[in-house]
């Protein structure tokens, strides 16, 4: 069929992973505490083959600093927190007197439910943006020529993969927060194989997508990428939850 004869289609997704239960998957406050305390970062790798090698043999490379979510939240909400909570105000003044910045670990026990929900929502926003930006890499040619759902799926299922990296208590300096979602990146780090604690591979997420009510030779729309992005997000969240459970055993 000629590309001009293809019709755009909205794609609804079923989960591509048997680990996912239900249509929604979200971080909990327990997950966020784990990410912060264990120094968890999220690495994007453009080819699954390379990601699998990273997981098996370790790597020297960069990753987005998920563990910095608390500081990102503070940067955006510090005035509101200080003005609304006397304990947090006191700790902020104490830190300032020593020439230090207030840190999330100092105040986490004083955060109310609303603040915790804001941090979870911020994590959702930042991770989804990172995932969707990563999926766009190298696809402009296919998009410009109105590639079909089937063509795009075949390309994507060997590409973008994500690794959860555990850096521990002593996390490296974070740089380029403005460019990388307010979270920043960790710079090139030597990470051993046992430091790769979660894997989300393209073939498992994209290769097993369930397409309901869609004809695979129709043109890809933004909804296709939104659906793929959500599927990656669910699997990233589930990987963190698996780690949280394992650490508590």
HELIX and SHEET records of a PDB file:
HELIX    1   1 UNK A    3  UNK A    5  5                                   3    
HELIX    2   2 UNK A   29  UNK A   37  1                                   9    
HELIX    3   3 UNK A   48  UNK A   57  1                                  10    
HELIX    4   4 UNK A   66  UNK A   68  5                                   3    
HELIX    5   5 UNK A   69  UNK A   84  1                                  16    
HELIX    6   6 UNK A   86  UNK A   97  1                                  12    
HELIX    7   7 UNK A  104  UNK A  107  1                                   4    
HELIX    8   8 UNK A  108  UNK A  110  5                                   3    
HELIX    9   9 UNK A  113  UNK A  135  1                                  23    
HELIX   10  10 UNK A  140  UNK A  144  1                                   5    
HELIX   11  11 UNK A  149  UNK A  156  1                                   8    
HELIX   12  12 UNK A  193  UNK A  195  5                                   3    
HELIX   13  13 UNK A  202  UNK A  205  1                                   4    
HELIX   14  14 UNK A  222  UNK A  248  1                                  27    
SHEET    1   A 2 UNK A  12  UNK A  14  0                                        
SHEET    2   A 2 UNK A 210  UNK A 212 -1                                        
SHEET    1   B 3 UNK A  40  UNK A  45  0                                        
SHEET    2   B 3 UNK A 161  UNK A 166 -1                                        
SHEET    3   B 3 UNK A 196  UNK A 200 -1                                        
SHEET    1   C 2 UNK A  59  UNK A  61  0                                        
SHEET    2   C 2 UNK A 189  UNK A 191 -1                                        
END                                                                             
